[in-house]
Amino acid sequence: MYHCRMTPGSFRRLRRAWVLTLALLAAARGPAPAAEAPLNVIVLDLCTTRADHFGSYGYQRDTTPHMDAFAKEGVLFENAMSMSGWCLPNYASLFTGHTPEVHGQYRSLPSRKLPSFETTLAEMLGRNGYATASFSGGVYFLKTWGMDQGFDTYVNFLSSGSTVPATFQESMPTALDWIETKKGGPFFLYVAVDDLHVPFQSEAPEHFEAGYDGIVHATDTRGVPFFRAYNRASRDELDPADPFAGRVREFSSDPRHLKHLVAHYDASLRTADERVGRFLDRLKKAGLWDKSLVIITADHGELLGEHGMLGHTESLYEPVVRVPLMVRHPRLKGLAGRRLRHLVERVDLMPTILDAAGIDGSGLELQGKSLLPVLREPRRPLREYAYASSKRNLPGLEDPAIDERVIRDRRWKLHWYSYKPRFELYDLAADPLEARDLAGSRPEEVGRLSFELMKRVEAIRPHAPGLPSGRPRPTELDEETRPEQKR
């Protein structure tokens, strides 16, 4: 047998030949692609904003030309649902990816912050190299509520002692200045746009209906105490001695007043839209448009006379829970102008953002689903049912304790209220504003959806203190909650 012996010299020549061959192959392939820089994340969260008053959702008034244009550059979700009927639980659900039953922020108790097992969206992004900032103007963004957890920069523009939220006009310059210092990225910017919360602030309040001269022009008619009195009157529960009783009677006596209240709301939406448009233009001029995931949504909507009610803290009808959701992801092509009918919940936003940032959130037991798979494959299913719940116990107020739940599929929606004697059922395909209760005539749908509602409640509620898995909360949380349990 012949054996080939390699001398040191021949080995060196062979090695040089291999190195040269590999270099030539690498040159033929070209340079290795550079890793894409992480996307910035920008969330514009419009308070008290119902989807059906947007042009892009079918409204006849020209309320939202700038956000409609934004929708044509991205994806519009037609069936996005808030998690609750008022601000605080919806903010907490966005920041934690958990339902109100888990994060517990559904009571107006100042200084009751997020439980210690919660890791927020801002914390996760901050740990992965993102600069984080929040700019807002509403009462539930005061630090006493704990929504600042994880933010490097956290600014609330609400004036001390005021109940009127600061507008986007007040917070926008500071937010844009902050962006200028973070253009190297990546950054996470959250902005709460509070213009539409009562009293429906606007630069041109008479834009849609000039010439009216009535009680809607009184600021306290566009306020929570009046709305609550109006709602009590619709249930025949208003005390004649109530300080708002006379105003409620006057407001209800002429349909022009409600019509003009809606006009004020629409004018406020148009003003917010103009400000959002200016903000988006600045992003483009700063060279950030194709470096940023931009999400426009709302925490909840507003009743404007539907079901004899005004405001949003009572009931989970569509004007309250159906919210706008528009997403522009600069690296997913071919989606401009797409409209998706998937059932989306607010808890889906945190897993979507983490997914877009390439961050693993699997250890957080998030209750939503990332929307990126749907954006990549619009025919991909997401969920069969969507759910919302609302609790609110306000010590000292005469309103009943609110305990409400709804579940819906693509067509039917079932309502359960602890203070009503039976379910309500609506066919959203034929009756999108839920004017005709069909619970009595469609018992099969009531049975099917009530079973799904029970399953959902059992699946998401904590059966023991802690996360949905049953992992116990830290001992200090028990100490925090013990005084409340004694009350």
Secondary structure, DSSP 8 states (H G I E B T S, - for coil): -------HHHHHHHHHHHHHHHHHHHHHH-S--------EEEEEEETT--GGGSGGGT-SS---HHHHHHHHHSEEEEEEE-SSSSHHHHHHHHHHS--HHHH---S--TT----TT---HHHHHHHTT-EEEEEE-SGGGSGGG-TTTT-SEEEE---TT--S---HHHHHHHHHHHHHHTTTS-EEEEEEE-TTSTTT--SSTTTTSTT--SGGGSGGGGSHHHHHHHHHHHTT---TTSTTHHHHHHHHT-HHHHHHHHHHHHHHHHHHHHHHHHHHHHHHHTT-GGGEEEEEEES---EESGGG-EESSS---HHHHEE-EEEE-TTSTT-TTEEEEEEEEGGGHHHHHHHHTT---GGG--SS--SHHHHH-TTS---S-EEEEEEE--TT--S--EEEEEEE-SSEEEEEETTSSS-EEEETTT-TT--S--TTT-HHHHHHHHHHHHHHHHHHS-SSSSSTT-----HHHHHHHHHHHH-
